[in-house]
Amino acid sequence: MCLKLKLKAWNRESFGCLDSKLIEHSKDVNSIVLEGELGDLEVQQVMLRKKFLDDWWSGANMKDNLFL
């Protein structure tokens, strides 16, 4: 595979449709938050929530940087 095709594939995977990725991450975070409201979260769920929030913030920062 030539470099140009590899770069296009990487760009699509990394930046793809940022809006849909942000929506997906926010749904993931919200589902864990709702579970937390119903009862205590396990350590794994807290770690997963942190990962989802980190992913959301990364995506939001990427989107902001596109407009600079």
N, C-alpha and C positions, 0 to 999 in steps of 0.2 A: 504494500500500500504506500502510495507516495505521501510525502510530508504534508502537502496541502489537504489531502483527504483526512489524514490523521488529525490535523489541526481543526478542521471543520467538525469532526466527530467529537473532539475534546470540547470545543466551544459549545456545541449543542448539549453535551452532557453537563458541562459546568454552568452555563448561563441559560440554556434552554428557555423555556417560558417561565420567567421569574414570578410572574403573578400567580400562575397555577401552583408553583412550588410553595409560595408564601401561604396560599390558601390551604394547601395540604398540611403544611407544618402547623398552622394555627388550629386546624381541626384536630390534629394529633394532641397538641397542648391542651385544648379545651376538653377533650375526652378524658385526659388524665386529671385535669382540674376537677371535673365533675365527679370522677371516682373519689378524689380526695375529699370532696364535700360530703359524700355518702359515708365515708369512714377513713380510717388511717391508711396512708399509702405505704407500701413496702419499699424497702431501700431500692430495689430494682426499678420500681415505678418512678421514684424520685429522680434517679439517675437518668431514666429515659426522658422524663419531663425536662430535665436540664439539657439533655442532648437536643431535644426538639426545639427548645428555646434558643439554644446556640445556633442551630440550623436556621431558624427563622430570622434571627438578628443578622446572620451572615448574608442571607438572601436579601434582607432589607437594605443592608449596607451596599451590596452589589448593585441593587436597583438605584439607590441614591447616587452612586458613583457614575452610573450611565448618563445621568443628567448633568454632570459637571462639565 
